[in-house]
Amino acid sequence: MARVVVDVPLAHLDRPFDYAVPDELAEQVVAGCRVRVRFAGKLVDGVVLELAGSTDHTGKLAPLAKVVSPEPVLTPEVAELARSVADRYAGSLT
């Protein structure tokens, strides 16, 4: 299971969403990599914040659609800094 922050401009959606990792993408998906996910009926960009073994979501998880790049582009330290700046200045993580 991948926790993904999706690149959408709506402030009320500024949180991570959980997605299933298909077997064919499992070796490529790492924390910090860029992905494409289906969100509100459209394919949008996102970044994997972390890989987790469980989720609080009670329904079926949508799968990741594509790994754009398996190379990590977002480190945990930069993600934490971006979250702090977004919270302080009423912005969004993306």
C-alpha positions in Angstrom: 0.0 0.0 0.0 1.3 3.4 -1.0 0.4 6.7 0.7 0.3 9.3 -2.0 0.0 13.0 -2.0 -1.9 14.0 -5.2 -1.2 17.1 -7.2 -4.6 18.9 -7.0 -5.1 22.6 -6.2 -8.0 22.2 -3.7 -7.0 22.9 -0.2 -9.5 20.5 1.4 -7.8 17.6 -0.4 -4.3 18.5 1.0 -3.7 15.1 2.6 -2.2 11.8 1.6 -4.5 9.1 0.0 -3.9 5.4 0.1 -3.5 3.4 -3.1 -2.9 -0.3 -3.7 0.4 -1.2 -5.4 -0.1 -3.6 -8.3 2.3 -6.5 -8.4 3.8 -5.4 -11.7 4.8 -2.0 -10.2 5.9 -3.3 -6.8 9.6 -3.3 -7.6 9.5 0.3 -8.9 7.5 2.0 -6.2 9.6 3.6 -3.5 9.0 6.4 -1.0 9.5 9.7 -2.9 8.9 8.4 -6.4 6.5 10.1 -8.9 3.4 8.2 -9.8 0.1 8.7 -11.7 -3.1 7.8 -9.9 -6.8 8.0 -10.7 -8.4 10.7 -8.6 -11.9 12.0 -9.0 -12.2 10.2 -12.4 -9.0 11.7 -13.8 -5.3 10.6 -14.0 -3.3 13.0 -11.9 0.3 13.2 -10.8 1.3 12.3 -7.3 4.3 11.5 -5.1 4.5 8.4 -2.8 5.1 9.7 0.7 5.6 6.3 2.2 4.9 2.6 1.8 2.8 1.1 4.5 1.5 -2.3 5.4 -2.0 -1.3 6.4 -4.6 1.4 5.9 -7.5 3.0 7.8 -9.6 3.0 4.6 -12.5 0.5 4.9 -13.2 0.1 1.2 -11.2 -1.3 -1.7 -8.1 0.8 -2.6 -7.7 2.0 -6.1 -4.4 0.9 -7.7 -1.5 3.1 -8.8 -1.9 3.6 -12.5 1.7 4.2 -13.4 5.2 4.9 -12.0 6.4 8.0 -13.8 9.9 7.5 -12.4 11.2 5.0 -9.9 13.9 7.5 -8.8 13.0 9.2 -5.5 12.5 12.9 -6.0 11.1 13.8 -2.5 13.0 13.0 0.6 11.3 12.7 4.0 13.1 15.8 5.2 12.0 17.9 2.2 8.4 16.6 2.6 8.4 17.5 6.3 9.7 21.0 5.4 7.2 21.5 2.7 4.4 20.4 5.1 5.6 22.9 7.7 5.7 25.8 5.2 2.3 24.9 3.8 0.8 24.7 7.3 2.4 28.0 8.4 1.4 30.0 5.3 -2.0 28.3 4.6 -0.8 26.6 1.4 -0.8 23.1 0.2 1.9 20.5 0.2 1.9 20.2 -3.5 
